[in-house]
Amino acid sequence: MSISRNLLFLIIGALVVTAGVLGYNLYQEKKQPDGVQINVGPNGLKIQGK
């Protein structure tokens, strides 16, 4: 009985950690500033609107 309870707690903990990591990644993606990105490289000048 205690083995299945420990396994249940382990699974719930893993789901909580996964949800936290996915939430943090989504927050970082939304936090990026709006505007224009200008890249100068070997293929020339590239301007991207965000």
ZADO-779531 format. One line per 10 residues: number of its first residue (from 1); their letters; for each residue x negated, y, z negated of C-alpha. Coordinates in Angstrom, 2 decimals. Each point is the difference from the previous one (the first is absolute). Layout:
! ZADO-779531
NUM> a> X:Y:Z  ...
This chain:
! ZADO-779531
1> msisrnllfl> 0.00:0.00:0.00  -2.79:2.46:-0.88  -1.85:-0.74:3.24  3.00:1.00:2.10  0.52:3.11:-2.14  -3.66:1.00:0.46  0.30:-0.59:3.74  3.12:2.19:0.09  -1.84:2.81:-1.82  -2.93:-0.36:2.40
11> iigalvvtag> 2.28:0.27:3.04  1.83:3.02:-1.44  -3.32:1.67:-0.80  -1.30:-0.61:3.51  3.19:1.50:1.48  -0.31:3.08:-2.23  -3.62:0.52:1.02  0.87:-0.46:3.69  2.85:2.51:-0.25  -2.32:2.48:-1.71
21> vlgynlyqek> -2.68:-0.32:2.67  2.52:0.37:2.83  1.56:3.02:-1.70  -3.38:1.64:-0.46  -0.91:-0.58:3.67  3.31:1.49:1.11  -0.60:3.02:-2.26  -3.48:0.54:1.47  1.39:-0.21:3.54  2.70:2.60:-0.73
31> kqpdgvqinv> -2.48:2.27:-1.81  -2.14:0.64:3.08  0.32:3.64:1.04  2.02:1.05:3.01  -1.70:1.95:2.75  -2.36:-0.49:2.88  -2.97:-2.34:0.18  -2.83:0.93:2.38  -2.61:-2.64:0.92  -3.09:0.61:2.11
41> gpnglkiqgk> -1.63:-3.17:1.26  -1.76:-1.53:2.97  3.27:-0.02:1.96  0.54:3.72:-0.51  2.41:2.01:-2.11  3.12:-1.66:-1.45  2.74:1.97:-1.77  2.75:-1.88:-1.84  3.02:1.48:-1.73  1.06:-1.67:-3.22
